[in-house]
């Protein structure tokens, strides 16, 4: 455990320092890339960068555990993005026109290479995230998604292809062509970089698209081992690549692709949506959340405290569907808070040993500032700090213990804006109507949860909530829905939907065949066909 105290702190005092990190790297250089745009150096020097053909300045990358700049990347320029996209477009027709069974075989080969490089992928993603829990399973999530779609893709194609004859005009037969969007652009987030940058590419590849992926410039280290796995599957390398860059690079990608998948904040999502709208191309947006949980008076409070803590503090709360608002019936409020605080006391930081503990550092120093600001605002407006407190600096990394606030209300930023940290503001309610109104009082609608005495009671409340995914009798179940359930984000949490299928990445083309003779404009009246 870290040497910092567990007392409620509002000052953000520094703890012990550390001169080394088990997940840190230094000095190693990656000189090879399947596309020539995604290699990087870990030497902390602006001169040691890749992308010599670009005039853009190198970008520093901070190590979340040490706080040091130990990596520089050179963002791809617009001409480089144009060149890469053109290469991908040239290769896409052969990939898209091949039988789906052929793409399945290639993707299964990629699984073998991902498994072979799993340790390197976990290590790189762990450095990007400071040792976040999701990094340990990120390659497995990607592999699982590929294997699931490999089993399902042929049947999905058959189901999407409608054929038949017109009921009113039986001599008119119809068939369906499934036309993949030639090129998908994926712009990934920093909070689960490997997983979220890669998962969205997988169904598009099965559908027959080529894909260019730009992960966040805050967490790009996983790209090197990922590109190695792609390079070892030459046919896949023709239609899939990762590039490094910032927002300017992302905007360049939008100008050269046919469909965009973006995961990130609402303000940035709005910019992506506007840029796509100008080009009349689809935008699939997965944006922020301010996810509520309702705990009823009949709920098992031990179960509720366990579920709420997990939902709020996993990966330091840096998950878009983390629990960020907790509404508890007034009759059990105090007892619930007592259990939540007791459960929180069992949590350890993974400092100084990244292999121990449950909470790692904030990936982004700016995010620590935002969370601290939410706590300050709440305390200034009358909230009570029950446990935890503001971020602490340990060895250069910024950490935060699970933090519980009470006496909160909706005039506080902690109850309105996305916090993205392990903070649990608990608010009383008196009636079910009030609980539902408070839970729905948000411009976000990503996910929500209800924990009650019975599943029937929880489901009755859940059906009234305005969010894309509702966890019943638990929290944080969205991962379990990946690949099997379908949902659409509500309000400002996104648009475009999410589901297990390939249809989002293909356009349907109807082919109508007249097996009889054409009707005469002069000799035959126009007939209704509906």
Secondary structure, DSSP 8 states (H G I E B T S, - for coil): --SS--S-BSS-------S--TT---S-B----SSSSS--B-SS-TTS-S-TT--S-EEEEE-TTT--EEEEEE---HHHHHHHHHHHHHHHHHHHHS-HHHHHHHHHHHHHHHHHTHHHHHHHHHHHHTS-HHHHHHHHHHHHHHHHHHHHHHHHHHHH---EE-SS-TTEEEEEEEEE-SEEEEE--STTHHHHHHHHHHHHHHHT-EEEEE--TTS-TTHHHHHHHHHTSHHHHTTEEEE---HHHHHHHHTT-SEEEEES-HHHHHHHHHHHHHHT-EEEEE----EEEEE-TTS-HHHHHHHHHHHHHGGGG-STT-EEEEEEETTTHHHHHHHHHHHHTT--B--S-TTSSSB---S-HHHHHHHHHHHHHHHHTT-EEEE-BS-EEETTEEE---EEEES--TTSGGGTS---SSEEEEEEESSHHHHHHHHH-SSEESEEEEE-SSHHHHHHHHTT--SSEEEESSS--HHHHTTT--B--EETTEES-B-SSSGGGEEEEEEEEE-S----TTTS------
